Amino acid sequence: MEGNNLKESIIRLLSKHPSGLAILDIAKNLDLHRHTASRYVFALQEAGYIECHEVGRAKFCMLKRGKK
């Protein structure tokens, strides 16, 4: 998958899970390595599409309201 396709896939996945997902769950759902998923998640976070919160040791991510 190309970078833009991965970003779009992450956004689509998070839109199906409005309560959010951990980065590890995103990686499993998209059949990616956790490090690859986190790199794209952080890029989307920097771009303002998603927000992440730490829950224990996990980073929990969800779409920002108004962004789809």
PQR file with spaces between the fields and no chain letter, atoms N, CA, C, O and H, PARSE charges and radii, in Angstrom:
ATOM       1  N    MET     1       0.836   -1.189    0.000 -0.4000 1.5000
ATOM       2  CA   MET     1       0.000    0.000    0.000 -0.0000 2.0000
ATOM       3  C    MET     1       0.872    1.241    0.000  0.5500 1.7000
ATOM       4  O    MET     1       1.930    1.267    0.630 -0.5500 1.4000
ATOM       5  N    GLU     2       0.436    2.244   -0.692 -0.4000 1.5000
ATOM       6  CA   GLU     2       1.153    3.515   -0.708 -0.0000 2.0000
ATOM       7  C    GLU     2       0.770    4.326    0.522  0.5500 1.7000
ATOM       8  O    GLU     2      -0.215    4.025    1.194 -0.5500 1.4000
ATOM       9  H    GLU     2      -0.423    2.223   -1.203  0.4000 1.0000
ATOM      10  N    GLY     3       1.558    5.356    0.808 -0.4000 1.5000
ATOM      11  CA   GLY     3       1.332    6.195    1.973 -0.0000 2.0000
ATOM      12  C    GLY     3      -0.050    6.808    2.037  0.5500 1.7000
ATOM      13  O    GLY     3      -0.703    6.753    3.080 -0.5500 1.4000
ATOM      14  H    GLY     3       2.359    5.601    0.261  0.4000 1.0000
ATOM      15  N    ASN     4      -0.515    7.401    0.924 -0.4000 1.5000
ATOM      16  CA   ASN     4      -1.841    8.021    0.929 -0.0000 2.0000
ATOM      17  C    ASN     4      -2.935    6.982    1.109  0.5500 1.7000
ATOM      18  O    ASN     4      -3.935    7.242    1.778 -0.5500 1.4000
ATOM      19  H    ASN     4       0.016    7.446    0.077  0.4000 1.0000
ATOM      20  N    ASN     5      -2.751    5.807    0.519 -0.4000 1.5000
ATOM      21  CA   ASN     5      -3.737    4.746    0.686 -0.0000 2.0000
ATOM      22  C    ASN     5      -3.791    4.284    2.133  0.5500 1.7000
ATOM      23  O    ASN     5      -4.870    3.996    2.652 -0.5500 1.4000
ATOM      24  H    ASN     5      -1.939    5.596   -0.024  0.4000 1.0000
ATOM      25  N    LEU     6      -2.640    4.212    2.789 -0.4000 1.5000
ATOM      26  CA   LEU     6      -2.611    3.819    4.198 -0.0000 2.0000
ATOM      27  C    LEU     6      -3.309    4.854    5.065  0.5500 1.7000
ATOM      28  O    LEU     6      -4.063    4.507    5.973 -0.5500 1.4000
ATOM      29  H    LEU     6      -1.764    4.446    2.368  0.4000 1.0000
ATOM      30  N    LYS     7      -3.060    6.110    4.786 -0.4000 1.5000
ATOM      31  CA   LYS     7      -3.722    7.166    5.558 -0.0000 2.0000
ATOM      32  C    LYS     7      -5.228    7.098    5.367  0.5500 1.7000
ATOM      33  O    LYS     7      -5.985    7.212    6.331 -0.5500 1.4000
ATOM      34  H    LYS     7      -2.448    6.393    4.048  0.4000 1.0000
ATOM      35  N    GLU     8      -5.664    6.914    4.133 -0.4000 1.5000
ATOM      36  CA   GLU     8      -7.098    6.804    3.856 -0.0000 2.0000
ATOM      37  C    GLU     8      -7.684    5.567    4.532  0.5500 1.7000
ATOM      38  O    GLU     8      -8.804    5.615    5.041 -0.5500 1.4000
ATOM      39  H    GLU     8      -5.049    6.821    3.349  0.4000 1.0000
ATOM      40  N    SER     9      -6.945    4.469    4.542 -0.4000 1.5000
ATOM      41  CA   SER     9      -7.413    3.242    5.187 -0.0000 2.0000
ATOM      42  C    SER     9      -7.560    3.437    6.693  0.5500 1.7000
ATOM      43  O    SER     9      -8.514    2.944    7.296 -0.5500 1.4000
ATOM      44  H    SER     9      -6.036    4.430    4.128  0.4000 1.0000
ATOM      45  N    ILE    10      -6.627    4.149    7.294 -0.4000 1.5000
ATOM      46  CA   ILE    10      -6.709    4.418    8.734 -0.0000 2.0000
ATOM      47  C    ILE    10      -7.919    5.301    9.034  0.5500 1.7000
ATOM      48  O    ILE    10      -8.645    5.060    9.998 -0.5500 1.4000
ATOM      49  H    ILE    10      -5.853    4.550    6.805  0.4000 1.0000
ATOM      50  N    ILE    11      -8.129    6.316    8.212 -0.4000 1.5000
ATOM      51  CA   ILE    11      -9.281    7.203    8.416 -0.0000 2.0000
ATOM      52  C    ILE    11     -10.584    6.433    8.259  0.5500 1.7000
ATOM      53  O    ILE    11     -11.508    6.611    9.053 -0.5500 1.4000
ATOM      54  H    ILE    11      -7.539    6.512    7.429  0.4000 1.0000
ATOM      55  N    ARG    12     -10.668    5.574    7.237 -0.4000 1.5000
ATOM      56  CA   ARG    12     -11.883    4.760    7.044 -0.0000 2.0000
ATOM      57  C    ARG    12     -12.116    3.834    8.233  0.5500 1.7000
ATOM      58  O    ARG    12     -13.243    3.702    8.708 -0.5500 1.4000
ATOM      59  H    ARG    12      -9.918    5.429    6.592  0.4000 1.0000
ATOM      60  N    LEU    13     -11.053    3.195    8.711 -0.4000 1.5000
ATOM      61  CA   LEU    13     -11.163    2.285    9.843 -0.0000 2.0000
ATOM      62  C    LEU    13     -11.642    3.028   11.086  0.5500 1.7000
ATOM      63  O    LEU    13     -12.530    2.551   11.792 -0.5500 1.4000
ATOM      64  H    LEU    13     -10.137    3.303    8.325  0.4000 1.0000
ATOM      65  N    LEU    14     -11.060    4.190   11.355 -0.4000 1.5000
ATOM      66  CA   LEU    14     -11.464    4.947   12.537 -0.0000 2.0000
ATOM      67  C    LEU    14     -12.878    5.502   12.400  0.5500 1.7000
ATOM      68  O    LEU    14     -13.559    5.703   13.406 -0.5500 1.4000
ATOM      69  H    LEU    14     -10.338    4.578   10.781  0.4000 1.0000
ATOM      70  N    SER    15     -13.329    5.753   11.170 -0.4000 1.5000
ATOM      71  CA   SER    15     -14.704    6.229   10.992 -0.0000 2.0000
ATOM      72  C    SER    15     -15.708    5.126   11.325  0.5500 1.7000
ATOM      73  O    SER    15     -16.850    5.415   11.680 -0.5500 1.4000
ATOM      74  H    SER    15     -12.776    5.590   10.353  0.4000 1.0000
ATOM      75  N    LYS    16     -15.291    3.869   11.212 -0.4000 1.5000
ATOM      76  CA   LYS    16     -16.158    2.741   11.573 -0.0000 2.0000
ATOM      77  C    LYS    16     -16.133    2.470   13.075  0.5500 1.7000
ATOM      78  O    LYS    16     -16.966    1.722   13.587 -0.5500 1.4000
ATOM      79  H    LYS    16     -14.363    3.634   10.923  0.4000 1.0000
ATOM      80  N    HIS    17     -15.177    3.078   13.782 -0.4000 1.5000
ATOM      81  CA   HIS    17     -15.022    2.886   15.224 -0.0000 2.0000
ATOM      82  C    HIS    17     -14.988    4.260   15.897  0.5500 1.7000
ATOM      83  O    HIS    17     -13.919    4.737   16.277 -0.5500 1.4000
ATOM      84  H    HIS    17     -14.500    3.685   13.366  0.4000 1.0000
ATOM      85  N    PRO    18     -16.158    4.898   16.046 -0.5600 1.5000
ATOM      86  CA   PRO    18     -16.181    6.268   16.577  0.2800 2.0000
ATOM      87  C    PRO    18     -15.623    6.399   17.993  0.5500 1.7000
ATOM      88  O    PRO    18     -15.215    7.488   18.395 -0.5500 1.4000
ATOM      89  N    SER    19     -15.601    5.315   18.745 -0.4000 1.5000
ATOM      90  CA   SER    19     -15.032    5.396   20.095 -0.0000 2.0000
ATOM      91  C    SER    19     -13.513    5.267   20.062  0.5500 1.7000
ATOM      92  O    SER    19     -12.861    5.430   21.093 -0.5500 1.4000
ATOM      93  H    SER    19     -15.933    4.430   18.419  0.4000 1.0000
ATOM      94  N    GLY    20     -12.940    4.977   18.895 -0.4000 1.5000
ATOM      95  CA   GLY    20     -11.500    4.936   18.709 -0.0000 2.0000
ATOM      96  C    GLY    20     -10.904    3.547   18.808  0.5500 1.7000
ATOM      97  O    GLY    20     -11.575    2.590   19.194 -0.5500 1.4000
ATOM      98  H    GLY    20     -13.470    4.845   18.057  0.4000 1.0000
ATOM      99  N    LEU    21      -9.630    3.451   18.454 -0.4000 1.5000
ATOM     100  CA   LEU    21      -8.874    2.198   18.495 -0.0000 2.0000
ATOM     101  C    LEU    21      -7.449    2.483   18.963  0.5500 1.7000
ATOM     102  O    LEU    21      -6.927    3.581   18.768 -0.5500 1.4000
ATOM     103  H    LEU    21      -9.084    4.228   18.140  0.4000 1.0000
ATOM     104  N    ALA    22      -6.836    1.489   19.576 -0.4000 1.5000
ATOM     105  CA   ALA    22      -5.419    1.580   19.917 -0.0000 2.0000
ATOM     106  C    ALA    22      -4.605    1.384   18.639  0.5500 1.7000
ATOM     107  O    ALA    22      -5.076    0.773   17.680 -0.5500 1.4000
ATOM     108  H    ALA    22      -7.260    0.597   19.734  0.4000 1.0000
ATOM     109  N    ILE    23      -3.392    1.903   18.637 -0.4000 1.5000
ATOM     110  CA   ILE    23      -2.525    1.774   17.462 -0.0000 2.0000
ATOM     111  C    ILE    23      -2.313    0.299   17.119  0.5500 1.7000
ATOM     112  O    ILE    23      -2.288   -0.065   15.943 -0.5500 1.4000
ATOM     113  H    ILE    23      -3.009    2.399   19.416  0.4000 1.0000
ATOM     114  N    LEU    24      -2.163   -0.543   18.128 -0.4000 1.5000
ATOM     115  CA   LEU    24      -1.985   -1.970   17.873 -0.0000 2.0000
ATOM     116  C    LEU    24      -3.211   -2.557   17.172  0.5500 1.7000
ATOM     117  O    LEU    24      -3.065   -3.398   16.285 -0.5500 1.4000
ATOM     118  H    LEU    24      -2.184   -0.247   19.083  0.4000 1.0000
ATOM     119  N    ASP    25      -4.408   -2.131   17.554 -0.4000 1.5000
ATOM     120  CA   ASP    25      -5.625   -2.604   16.894 -0.0000 2.0000
ATOM     121  C    ASP    25      -5.716   -2.109   15.453  0.5500 1.7000
ATOM     122  O    ASP    25      -6.172   -2.832   14.567 -0.5500 1.4000
ATOM     123  H    ASP    25      -4.526   -1.448   18.274  0.4000 1.0000
ATOM     124  N    ILE    26      -5.281   -0.881   15.228 -0.4000 1.5000
ATOM     125  CA   ILE    26      -5.240   -0.346   13.857 -0.0000 2.0000
ATOM     126  C    ILE    26      -4.301   -1.203   13.017  0.5500 1.7000
ATOM     127  O    ILE    26      -4.635   -1.587   11.896 -0.5500 1.4000
ATOM     128  H    ILE    26      -4.911   -0.294   15.948  0.4000 1.0000
ATOM     129  N    ALA    27      -3.135   -1.499   13.559 -0.4000 1.5000
ATOM     130  CA   ALA    27      -2.152   -2.315   12.839 -0.0000 2.0000
ATOM     131  C    ALA    27      -2.708   -3.694   12.517  0.5500 1.7000
ATOM     132  O    ALA    27      -2.545   -4.180   11.398 -0.5500 1.4000
ATOM     133  H    ALA    27      -2.863   -1.187   14.470  0.4000 1.0000
ATOM     134  N    LYS    28      -3.361   -4.327   13.481 -0.4000 1.5000
ATOM     135  CA   LYS    28      -3.923   -5.671   13.255 -0.0000 2.0000
ATOM     136  C    LYS    28      -5.020   -5.641   12.202  0.5500 1.7000
ATOM     137  O    LYS    28      -5.068   -6.508   11.329 -0.5500 1.4000
ATOM     138  H    LYS    28      -3.494   -3.931   14.390  0.4000 1.0000
ATOM     139  N    ASN    29      -5.900   -4.648   12.276 -0.4000 1.5000
ATOM     140  CA   ASN    29      -7.006   -4.558   11.321 -0.0000 2.0000
ATOM     141  C    ASN    29      -6.523   -4.327    9.896  0.5500 1.7000
ATOM     142  O    ASN    29      -7.150   -4.796    8.945 -0.5500 1.4000
ATOM     143  H    ASN    29      -5.861   -3.943   12.985  0.4000 1.0000
ATOM     144  N    LEU    30      -5.415   -3.609    9.740 -0.4000 1.5000
ATOM     145  CA   LEU    30      -4.913   -3.297    8.405 -0.0000 2.0000
ATOM     146  C    LEU    30      -3.745   -4.179    7.995  0.5500 1.7000
ATOM     147  O    LEU    30      -3.141   -3.967    6.944 -0.5500 1.4000
ATOM     148  H    LEU    30      -4.906   -3.228   10.511  0.4000 1.0000
ATOM     149  N    ASP    31      -3.428   -5.167    8.819 -0.4000 1.5000
ATOM     150  CA   ASP    31      -2.334   -6.105    8.549 -0.0000 2.0000
ATOM     151  C    ASP    31      -1.013   -5.360    8.337  0.5500 1.7000
ATOM     152  O    ASP    31      -0.315   -5.565    7.344 -0.5500 1.4000
ATOM     153  H    ASP    31      -3.919   -5.340    9.673  0.4000 1.0000
ATOM     154  N    LEU    32      -0.692   -4.489    9.300 -0.4000 1.5000
ATOM     155  CA   LEU    32       0.535   -3.703    9.269 -0.0000 2.0000
ATOM     156  C    LEU    32       1.369   -4.004   10.503  0.5500 1.7000
ATOM     157  O    LEU    32       0.859   -4.521   11.497 -0.5500 1.4000
ATOM     158  H    LEU    32      -1.259   -4.323   10.107  0.4000 1.0000
ATOM     159  N    HIS    33       2.643   -3.683   10.435 -0.4000 1.5000
ATOM     160  CA   HIS    33       3.490   -3.731   11.624 -0.0000 2.0000
ATOM     161  C    HIS    33       3.102   -2.539   12.507  0.5500 1.7000
ATOM     162  O    HIS    33       2.715   -1.490   11.992 -0.5500 1.4000
ATOM     163  H    HIS    33       3.057   -3.264    9.627  0.4000 1.0000
ATOM     164  N    ARG    34       3.200   -2.690   13.804 -0.4000 1.5000
ATOM     165  CA   ARG    34       2.808   -1.633   14.739 -0.0000 2.0000
ATOM     166  C    ARG    34       3.585   -0.339   14.483  0.5500 1.7000
ATOM     167  O    ARG    34       3.015    0.748   14.582 -0.5500 1.4000
ATOM     168  H    ARG    34       3.515   -3.542   14.223  0.4000 1.0000
ATOM     169  N    HIS    35       4.851   -0.437   14.161 -0.4000 1.5000
ATOM     170  CA   HIS    35       5.669    0.756   13.916 -0.0000 2.0000
ATOM     171  C    HIS    35       5.200    1.499   12.664  0.5500 1.7000
ATOM     172  O    HIS    35       5.186    2.729   12.639 -0.5500 1.4000
ATOM     173  H    HIS    35       5.314   -1.319   14.080  0.4000 1.0000
ATOM     174  N    THR    36       4.822    0.758   11.638 -0.4000 1.5000
ATOM     175  CA   THR    36       4.310    1.378   10.414 -0.0000 2.0000
ATOM     176  C    THR    36       3.005    2.097   10.704  0.5500 1.7000
ATOM     177  O    THR    36       2.807    3.236   10.279 -0.5500 1.4000
ATOM     178  H    THR    36       4.833   -0.242   11.658  0.4000 1.0000
ATOM     179  N    ALA    37       2.114    1.432   11.427 -0.4000 1.5000
ATOM     180  CA   ALA    37       0.828    2.041   11.776 -0.0000 2.0000
ATOM     181  C    ALA    37       1.040    3.306   12.598  0.5500 1.7000
ATOM     182  O    ALA    37       0.391    4.321   12.342 -0.5500 1.4000
ATOM     183  H    ALA    37       2.275    0.507   11.773  0.4000 1.0000
ATOM     184  N    SER    38       1.933    3.264   13.575 -0.4000 1.5000
ATOM     185  CA   SER    38       2.140    4.437   14.426 -0.0000 2.0000
ATOM     186  C    SER    38       2.712    5.607   13.629  0.5500 1.7000
ATOM     187  O    SER    38       2.364    6.758   13.891 -0.5500 1.4000
ATOM     188  H    SER    38       2.461    2.440   13.782  0.4000 1.0000
ATOM     189  N    ARG    39       3.582    5.325   12.664 -0.4000 1.5000
ATOM     190  CA   ARG    39       4.152    6.401   11.838 -0.0000 2.0000
ATOM     191  C    ARG    39       3.036    7.139   11.084  0.5500 1.7000
ATOM     192  O    ARG    39       3.024    8.369   11.046 -0.5500 1.4000
ATOM     193  H    ARG    39       3.864    4.390   12.451  0.4000 1.0000
ATOM     194  N    TYR    40       2.110    6.398   10.492 -0.4000 1.5000
ATOM     195  CA   TYR    40       1.025    7.025    9.745 -0.0000 2.0000
ATOM     196  C    TYR    40      -0.001    7.670   10.672  0.5500 1.7000
ATOM     197  O    TYR    40      -0.563    8.715   10.344 -0.5500 1.4000
ATOM     198  H    TYR    40       2.119    5.399   10.523  0.4000 1.0000
ATOM     199  N    VAL    41      -0.244    7.055   11.821 -0.4000 1.5000
ATOM     200  CA   VAL    41      -1.160    7.653   12.799 -0.0000 2.0000
ATOM     201  C    VAL    41      -0.623    9.004   13.253  0.5500 1.7000
ATOM     202  O    VAL    41      -1.377    9.974   13.332 -0.5500 1.4000
ATOM     203  H    VAL    41       0.213    6.207   12.087  0.4000 1.0000
ATOM     204  N    PHE    42       0.666    9.080   13.552 -0.4000 1.5000
ATOM     205  CA   PHE    42       1.240   10.343   14.004 -0.0000 2.0000
ATOM     206  C    PHE    42       1.234   11.391   12.897  0.5500 1.7000
ATOM     207  O    PHE    42       1.071   12.578   13.176 -0.5500 1.4000
ATOM     208  H    PHE    42       1.279    8.292   13.488  0.4000 1.0000
ATOM     209  N    ALA    43       1.407   10.971   11.647 -0.4000 1.5000
ATOM     210  CA   ALA    43       1.322   11.909   10.524 -0.0000 2.0000
ATOM     211  C    ALA    43      -0.093   12.470   10.414  0.5500 1.7000
ATOM     212  O    ALA    43      -0.269   13.665   10.177 -0.5500 1.4000
ATOM     213  H    ALA    43       1.539   10.006   11.420  0.4000 1.0000
ATOM     214  N    LEU    44      -1.091   11.623   10.584 -0.4000 1.5000
ATOM     215  CA   LEU    44      -2.485   12.083   10.549 -0.0000 2.0000
ATOM     216  C    LEU    44      -2.804   12.975   11.743  0.5500 1.7000
ATOM     217  O    LEU    44      -3.591   13.916   11.631 -0.5500 1.4000
ATOM     218  H    LEU    44      -0.948   10.652   10.776  0.4000 1.0000
ATOM     219  N    GLN    45      -2.198   12.679   12.873 -0.4000 1.5000
ATOM     220  CA   GLN    45      -2.404   13.508   14.053 -0.0000 2.0000
ATOM     221  C    GLN    45      -1.808   14.903   13.819  0.5500 1.7000
ATOM     222  O    GLN    45      -2.434   15.911   14.146 -0.5500 1.4000
ATOM     223  H    GLN    45      -1.560   11.915   12.964  0.4000 1.0000
ATOM     224  N    GLU    46      -0.627   14.953   13.267 -0.4000 1.5000
ATOM     225  CA   GLU    46       0.010   16.237   12.958 -0.0000 2.0000
ATOM     226  C    GLU    46      -0.800   17.031   11.939  0.5500 1.7000
ATOM     227  O    GLU    46      -0.850   18.259   12.007 -0.5500 1.4000
ATOM     228  H    GLU    46      -0.118   14.134   13.001  0.4000 1.0000
ATOM     229  N    ALA    47      -1.431   16.341   11.000 -0.4000 1.5000
ATOM     230  CA   ALA    47      -2.242   17.003    9.977 -0.0000 2.0000
ATOM     231  C    ALA    47      -3.603   17.439   10.512  0.5500 1.7000
ATOM     232  O    ALA    47      -4.340   18.153    9.831 -0.5500 1.4000
ATOM     233  H    ALA    47      -1.390   15.344   10.945  0.4000 1.0000
ATOM     234  N    GLY    48      -3.937   17.009   11.735 -0.4000 1.5000
ATOM     235  CA   GLY    48      -5.185   17.435   12.360 -0.0000 2.0000
ATOM     236  C    GLY    48      -6.385   16.561   12.076  0.5500 1.7000
ATOM     237  O    GLY    48      -7.515   16.972   12.338 -0.5500 1.4000
ATOM     238  H    GLY    48      -3.339   16.430   12.288  0.4000 1.0000
ATOM     239  N    TYR    49      -6.173   15.363   11.547 -0.4000 1.5000
ATOM     240  CA   TYR    49      -7.294   14.479   11.229 -0.0000 2.0000
ATOM     241  C    TYR    49      -7.717   13.598   12.402  0.5500 1.7000
ATOM     242  O    TYR    49      -8.897   13.282   12.549 -0.5500 1.4000
ATOM     243  H    TYR    49      -5.254   15.030   11.334  0.4000 1.0000
ATOM     244  N    ILE    50      -6.767   13.208   13.224 -0.4000 1.5000
ATOM     245  CA   ILE    50      -7.097   12.344   14.359 -0.0000 2.0000
ATOM     246  C    ILE    50      -6.465   12.896   15.627  0.5500 1.7000
ATOM     247  O    ILE    50      -5.554   13.722   15.581 -0.5500 1.4000
ATOM     248  H    ILE    50      -5.808   13.466   13.105  0.4000 1.0000
ATOM     249  N    GLU    51      -6.968   12.423   16.751 -0.4000 1.5000
ATOM     250  CA   GLU    51      -6.376   12.769   18.038 -0.0000 2.0000
ATOM     251  C    GLU    51      -6.058   11.480   18.774  0.5500 1.7000
ATOM     252  O    GLU    51      -6.770   10.485   18.645 -0.5500 1.4000
ATOM     253  H    GLU    51      -7.708   11.752   16.788  0.4000 1.0000
ATOM     254  N    CYS    52      -4.987   11.509   19.540 -0.4000 1.5000
ATOM     255  CA   CYS    52      -4.537   10.333   20.275 -0.0000 2.0000
ATOM     256  C    CYS    52      -4.397   10.678   21.750  0.5500 1.7000
ATOM     257  O    CYS    52      -3.975   11.774   22.118 -0.5500 1.4000
ATOM     258  H    CYS    52      -4.408   12.318   19.644  0.4000 1.0000
ATOM     259  N    HIS    53      -4.764    9.710   22.584 -0.4000 1.5000
ATOM     260  CA   HIS    53      -4.643    9.844   24.027 -0.0000 2.0000
ATOM     261  C    HIS    53      -3.989    8.588   24.561  0.5500 1.7000
ATOM     262  O    HIS    53      -4.222    7.492   24.052 -0.5500 1.4000
ATOM     263  H    HIS    53      -5.107    8.819   22.286  0.4000 1.0000
ATOM     264  N    GLU    54      -3.177    8.745   25.577 -0.4000 1.5000
ATOM     265  CA   GLU    54      -2.565    7.575   26.192 -0.0000 2.0000
ATOM     266  C    GLU    54      -3.537    6.969   27.191  0.5500 1.7000
ATOM     267  O    GLU    54      -4.106    7.666   28.031 -0.5500 1.4000
ATOM     268  H    GLU    54      -2.987    9.635   25.991  0.4000 1.0000
ATOM     269  N    VAL    55      -3.714    5.668   27.084 -0.4000 1.5000
ATOM     270  CA   VAL    55      -4.514    4.897   28.027 -0.0000 2.0000
ATOM     271  C    VAL    55      -3.593    3.784   28.509  0.5500 1.7000
ATOM     272  O    VAL    55      -3.403    2.783   27.818 -0.5500 1.4000
ATOM     273  H    VAL    55      -3.252    5.102   26.402  0.4000 1.0000
ATOM     274  N    GLY    56      -3.026    3.963   29.693 -0.4000 1.5000
ATOM     275  CA   GLY    56      -2.000    3.036   30.145 -0.0000 2.0000
ATOM     276  C    GLY    56      -0.785    3.200   29.259  0.5500 1.7000
ATOM     277  O    GLY    56      -0.279    4.309   29.085 -0.5500 1.4000
ATOM     278  H    GLY    56      -3.180    4.776   30.254  0.4000 1.0000
ATOM     279  N    ARG    57      -0.319    2.106   28.702 -0.4000 1.5000
ATOM     280  CA   ARG    57       0.833    2.161   27.799 -0.0000 2.0000
ATOM     281  C    ARG    57       0.423    2.303   26.336  0.5500 1.7000
ATOM     282  O    ARG    57       1.272    2.521   25.471 -0.5500 1.4000
ATOM     283  H    ARG    57      -0.730    1.206   28.843  0.4000 1.0000
ATOM     284  N    ALA    58      -0.868    2.182   26.057 -0.4000 1.5000
ATOM     285  CA   ALA    58      -1.353    2.227   24.676 -0.0000 2.0000
ATOM     286  C    ALA    58      -1.727    3.646   24.262  0.5500 1.7000
ATOM     287  O    ALA    58      -2.121    4.464   25.094 -0.5500 1.4000
ATOM     288  H    ALA    58      -1.557    2.006   26.759  0.4000 1.0000
ATOM     289  N    LYS    59      -1.601    3.922   22.983 -0.4000 1.5000
ATOM     290  CA   LYS    59      -2.079    5.180   22.417 -0.0000 2.0000
ATOM     291  C    LYS    59      -3.409    4.875   21.740  0.5500 1.7000
ATOM     292  O    LYS    59      -3.487    4.045   20.834 -0.5500 1.4000
ATOM     293  H    LYS    59      -1.281    3.257   22.308  0.4000 1.0000
ATOM     294  N    PHE    60      -4.441    5.555   22.192 -0.4000 1.5000
ATOM     295  CA   PHE    60      -5.797    5.349   21.732 -0.0000 2.0000
ATOM     296  C    PHE    60      -6.148    6.489   20.786  0.5500 1.7000
ATOM     297  O    PHE    60      -6.038    7.657   21.160 -0.5500 1.4000
ATOM     298  H    PHE    60      -4.378    6.230   22.927  0.4000 1.0000
ATOM     299  N    CYS    61      -6.571    6.164   19.559 -0.4000 1.5000
ATOM     300  CA   CYS    61      -6.777    7.170   18.517 -0.0000 2.0000
ATOM     301  C    CYS    61      -8.218    7.188   18.035  0.5500 1.7000
ATOM     302  O    CYS    61      -8.883    6.154   17.970 -0.5500 1.4000
ATOM     303  H    CYS    61      -6.660    5.215   19.256  0.4000 1.0000
ATOM     304  N    MET    62      -8.692    8.398   17.693 -0.4000 1.5000
ATOM     305  CA   MET    62     -10.024    8.545   17.111 -0.0000 2.0000
ATOM     306  C    MET    62     -10.016    9.736   16.173  0.5500 1.7000
ATOM     307  O    MET    62      -9.159   10.616   16.264 -0.5500 1.4000
ATOM     308  H    MET    62      -8.152    9.238   17.745  0.4000 1.0000
ATOM     309  N    LEU    63     -10.983    9.749   15.272 -0.4000 1.5000
ATOM     310  CA   LEU    63     -11.108   10.876   14.351 -0.0000 2.0000
ATOM     311  C    LEU    63     -11.500   12.121   15.125  0.5500 1.7000
ATOM     312  O    LEU    63     -12.261   12.052   16.090 -0.5500 1.4000
ATOM     313  H    LEU    63     -11.679    9.034   15.198  0.4000 1.0000
ATOM     314  N    LYS    64     -10.974   13.261   14.695 -0.4000 1.5000
ATOM     315  CA   LYS    64     -11.413   14.518   15.287 -0.0000 2.0000
ATOM     316  C    LYS    64     -12.811   14.801   14.782  0.5500 1.7000
ATOM     317  O    LYS    64     -13.148   14.476   13.644 -0.5500 1.4000
ATOM     318  H    LYS    64     -10.355   13.317   13.911  0.4000 1.0000
ATOM     319  N    ARG    65     -13.593   15.386   15.600 -0.4000 1.5000
ATOM     320  CA   ARG    65     -14.971   15.733   15.188 -0.0000 2.0000
ATOM     321  C    ARG    65     -14.941   16.718   14.044  0.5500 1.7000
ATOM     322  O    ARG    65     -14.136   17.649   14.030 -0.5500 1.4000
ATOM     323  H    ARG    65     -13.319   15.651   16.525  0.4000 1.0000
ATOM     324  N    GLY    66     -15.815   16.509   13.091 -0.4000 1.5000
ATOM     325  CA   GLY    66     -15.882   17.384   11.935 -0.0000 2.0000
ATOM     326  C    GLY    66     -14.946   17.007   10.807  0.5500 1.7000
ATOM     327  O    GLY    66     -15.033   17.584    9.722 -0.5500 1.4000
ATOM     328  H    GLY    66     -16.468   15.752   13.102  0.4000 1.0000
ATOM     329  N    LYS    67     -14.041   16.044   11.033 -0.4000 1.5000
ATOM     330  CA   LYS    67     -13.111   15.590    9.989 -0.0000 2.0000
ATOM     331  C    LYS    67     -13.537   14.204    9.543  0.5500 1.7000
ATOM     332  O    LYS    67     -13.718   13.308   10.368 -0.5500 1.4000
ATOM     333  H    LYS    67     -13.971   15.576   11.914  0.4000 1.0000
ATOM     334  N    LYS    68     -13.699   14.024    8.234 -0.4000 1.5000
ATOM     335  CA   LYS    68     -14.008   12.696    7.700 -0.0000 2.0000
ATOM     336  C    LYS    68     -13.409   12.560    6.353  0.5500 1.7000
ATOM     337  O    LYS    68     -13.547   11.515    5.718 -0.5500 1.4000
ATOM     338  H    LYS    68     -13.553   14.751    7.563  0.4000 1.0000
